[in-house]
């Protein structure tokens, strides 16, 4: 059948592309179905400096290399589509796309990743794309010579704040705690940058403007005092939410809506594996996503070989 594959991978981020490289290289007919941009959250990273064997590369460039590797091994990639239905509990899995095309497979690897977490405060929806961004790589150059705020205290927030100083005249980091969750080297780099200031134990209560963002209300949490700060832009890096809404009731999720997997990246459904930022795990890095994709793919290859032996016996 033209639309039947050995393996269907949902998502083309670091985990999905890695899984596609491995399954295709193992001569399994592989299809990656991707709802967004190839590369996932990886393409939002301005600079990746801790990927082993690679000295400083943009997330976009790394994603392009991974995509080419997968395609060179024969993996098919279809992007900018909508997965409208999933049927994963049978021996033959069915994935419906755009409510019209059905693809089937023996194996499904879920690598749907996550999306940026929002603050959920007044004005945020209104000024998304008009002063509020969740992607330094995408929007940093729009704020050349301007003053901006970065919200967050983890590695992404501090690393992207430093990268944004290449464009902005001043970057103010607003963080809700009195300490950072980032690695010491990221904290040190941010603190040593003369363009970066810090507002600690504070949060943004409201975004205010006209057609675009003009100022924010910042609340100092211990004292509950609020002041307004004029600003040209705000970048929000406060973590990710797993893209698993469509999986509720289909596959086992934990209370944080993350996919529960075992050490082989198997889910509770036979022949269904998961990898990357959508699974339950402690650390989320490009390298951990690549590791997840590798394990899920090798487990899938083993699953198919075992099934073939069983049929032949």
C-alpha positions in Angstrom: 0.0 0.0 0.0 1.3 3.4 -0.9 0.4 5.0 2.4 1.6 2.1 4.6 4.9 2.4 6.4 7.0 0.3 8.8 7.3 3.4 11.1 5.4 6.6 11.4 7.0 9.3 13.5 4.9 12.2 14.8 7.1 15.3 15.1 10.2 16.5 13.4 12.2 18.0 16.3 15.5 16.7 17.5 14.0 13.4 18.8 11.8 12.8 15.7 14.5 13.5 13.2 17.0 11.3 15.1 14.5 8.5 15.2 14.0 8.9 11.5 17.7 8.7 10.8 18.0 5.4 12.7 14.9 3.7 11.4 15.6 4.7 7.8 19.2 3.6 8.1 17.8 0.2 9.3 16.0 0.0 6.0 12.5 0.5 7.6 10.1 2.5 5.4 9.7 5.6 7.5 7.4 8.6 7.4 7.7 11.7 9.6 4.5 13.7 10.0 5.1 17.2 11.3 2.5 19.8 12.2 4.9 22.7 12.6 8.4 23.8 11.5 11.0 21.1 11.0 13.4 21.3 13.9 10.8 22.0 16.6 12.0 23.9 19.7 15.6 23.5 18.5 15.2 26.1 15.8 14.3 28.7 18.4 17.8 28.5 19.9 20.1 31.2 18.7 23.3 29.3 19.5 23.9 25.7 20.7 27.4 25.5 22.3 27.1 22.2 24.2 26.3 19.7 21.5 29.2 17.2 21.6 31.5 17.4 18.6 30.1 20.6 17.3 31.5 24.0 18.2 28.7 26.6 18.3 25.9 26.1 15.8 22.4 27.7 15.5 19.4 25.5 16.2 18.2 26.2 12.7 21.4 25.0 11.1 21.5 21.8 13.3 17.9 21.0 12.3 18.7 21.4 8.6 21.6 18.9 9.0 19.4 16.4 10.8 16.7 16.7 8.2 19.1 16.1 5.4 20.6 13.1 7.1 17.2 11.5 7.6 16.2 12.2 4.0 19.5 10.8 2.7 18.7 7.5 4.3 15.3 7.5 2.6 13.0 9.0 5.3 10.0 10.9 4.0 9.1 14.1 5.8 5.7 15.8 5.4 5.3 19.1 7.2 2.7 21.9 7.8 -0.2 19.5 8.2 -2.7 18.7 10.9 -3.0 15.3 12.5 -6.8 15.0 12.9 -7.1 11.4 14.3 -5.0 8.7 15.8 -5.8 5.0 16.2 -2.9 3.4 18.0 -4.3 0.4 19.8 -4.3 -2.2 17.0 -1.6 -4.2 15.3 -1.9 -1.7 12.4 -1.7 1.9 13.6 -3.7 4.5 11.7 -2.9 8.2 11.5 -5.4 10.6 9.8 -4.0 13.8 8.4 -6.1 16.9 7.4 -9.3 14.8 7.9 -8.7 13.2 4.5 -5.5 11.2 4.2 -4.8 8.1 6.2 -1.4 6.6 6.8 -0.8 3.2 8.4 2.1 1.6 10.0 3.3 -1.2 12.3 5.1 1.3 14.6 4.4 4.8 15.8 7.0 6.9 17.5 5.5 10.0 19.2 7.9 13.0 19.3 5.5 15.9 19.4 7.7 18.0 21.7 6.4 21.0 23.6 5.5 24.6 23.2 6.5 27.7 25.1 4.7 28.2 28.4 2.9 31.5 28.7 2.5 33.8 31.7 -1.2 33.9 31.3 -1.6 37.6 32.3 -3.6 40.5 30.9 -2.4 41.7 27.6 -0.3 38.7 26.7 -2.5 37.4 24.0 -3.0 40.8 22.5 0.7 41.7 22.1 2.0 38.3 21.0 3.9 39.2 17.9 3.5 42.9 18.6 6.2 43.3 21.3 6.0 39.8 23.0 8.0 37.0 21.7 9.0 33.5 22.8 11.9 33.1 20.3 15.1 35.1 20.4 16.3 33.6 17.1 13.1 34.6 15.3 12.6 38.1 16.6 15.8 39.4 18.2 16.9 41.6 15.3 13.5 43.4 15.4 14.7 45.0 18.7 18.0 46.4 17.6 19.0 49.4 19.7 15.9 49.0 21.9 15.3 48.1 25.6 13.8 44.7 26.3 12.8 42.4 29.1 13.6 38.7 29.4 11.3 36.7 31.8 12.7 33.6 33.4 15.5 32.2 35.4 16.5 28.9 33.8 19.2 28.1 31.2 17.1 29.2 28.3 16.2 32.6 29.8 19.8 33.5 30.7 21.4 32.1 27.6 18.9 33.9 25.3 19.2 37.1 27.3 23.0 37.1 26.6 22.3 36.4 22.9 19.8 39.3 22.7 22.4 41.8 23.9 23.8 41.5 20.3 20.7 43.5 19.3 19.2 45.3 22.3 20.7 48.3 23.9 19.6 47.0 27.3 18.2 43.7 28.6 16.4 43.4 32.0 15.9 39.9 33.4 12.7 39.6 35.5 12.6 36.5 37.6 10.2 35.4 40.3 12.8 34.0 42.8 15.8 35.5 44.5 18.1 32.9 42.8 18.4 31.4 39.3 17.7 27.7 38.3 20.3 28.0 35.5 23.7 26.4 35.5 26.4 28.5 37.2 28.2 29.2 33.9 25.0 30.7 32.4 24.4 32.8 35.5 28.0 34.1 35.5 27.9 35.0 31.8 24.7 36.9 32.3 25.9 38.8 35.4 29.1 39.7 33.7 27.4 41.3 30.7 27.2 45.1 31.1 24.0 45.3 29.1 22.0 43.1 31.4 20.2 44.2 34.6 18.1 42.1 37.0 14.8 42.5 38.7 14.5 39.6 41.2 11.6 38.2 43.2 9.2 39.9 40.7 6.7 39.0 38.0 4.9 40.8 35.2 1.2 41.4 36.0 0.1 43.1 32.8 1.2 44.1 29.4 0.1 47.6 28.2 0.2 49.4 24.9 -1.7 50.5 21.9 -1.1 48.7 18.6 2.1 47.3 20.1 3.5 46.8 23.5 4.6 50.0 25.3 5.0 49.2 29.0 4.6 46.5 31.6 3.3 46.3 35.2 5.9 44.6 37.4 5.0 43.3 40.8 7.6 42.7 43.5 6.3 39.5 45.1 7.5 39.9 48.8 6.1 43.5 49.1 3.3 43.2 46.6 4.2 46.7 45.3 3.6 47.3 41.6 5.4 49.7 39.3 5.1 50.4 35.5 8.2 50.1 33.3 8.3 51.5 29.7 9.7 48.8 27.4 10.0 48.0 23.7 9.7 44.3 23.9 9.4 41.2 26.2 10.9 37.7 25.6 9.4 35.0 27.7 11.4 31.8 28.5 9.6 30.0 31.4 9.6 26.5 30.2 7.5 24.3 27.9 4.2 22.5 27.9 4.1 19.1 26.2 2.2 18.8 23.0 0.0 16.0 24.1 -3.5 17.4 24.0 -4.6 15.0 21.2 -3.3 12.0 23.1 -5.5 12.3 26.1 -7.6 9.1 26.4 -5.4 7.4 23.8 -2.2 6.9 25.6 -1.1 6.9 29.3 -0.1 10.4 30.5 1.0 11.6 33.9 -0.6 14.5 35.8 1.6 17.0 33.9 0.3 15.6 30.6 3.6 14.0 29.8 3.8 10.6 28.1 4.8 7.8 30.5 7.5 5.6 29.0 9.8 2.8 30.2 13.6 2.7 29.6 13.1 1.5 26.0 10.8 4.5 25.4 7.8 2.1 25.1 4.4 3.5 26.0 1.5 1.4 27.5 0.4 0.5 23.9 2.3 -2.2 22.0 4.2 -0.9 19.0 4.0 2.7 20.2 7.1 4.5 21.5 7.7 8.1 22.5 10.7 10.4 22.7 11.8 14.0 23.4 10.1 16.8 25.3 6.7 15.2 25.3 7.8 12.3 27.6 8.1 12.3 31.4 11.7 13.1 32.3 13.8 15.5 34.3 16.1 17.1 31.7 15.2 18.6 28.4 18.1 19.4 26.1 18.8 18.8 22.4 21.2 16.0 23.5 18.6 14.3 25.6 16.0 14.5 22.8 18.6 12.9 20.4 19.2 10.2 23.0 15.4 9.5 23.4 15.0 9.4 19.6 17.9 6.9 19.3 16.5 4.6 22.0 13.0 4.7 20.6 14.2 4.0 17.1 16.4 1.0 18.1 13.5 -0.3 20.3 11.2 0.0 17.3 13.7 -1.9 15.0 13.9 -4.6 17.7 10.1 -4.8 18.0 9.6 -5.2 14.2 12.3 -7.9 14.0 10.8 -9.8 17.0 7.4 -9.6 15.4 8.8 -11.0 12.1 10.4 -13.9 14.0 7.2 -14.7 15.8 5.3 -14.8 12.5 7.9 -17.0 10.9 8.0 -19.5 13.8 
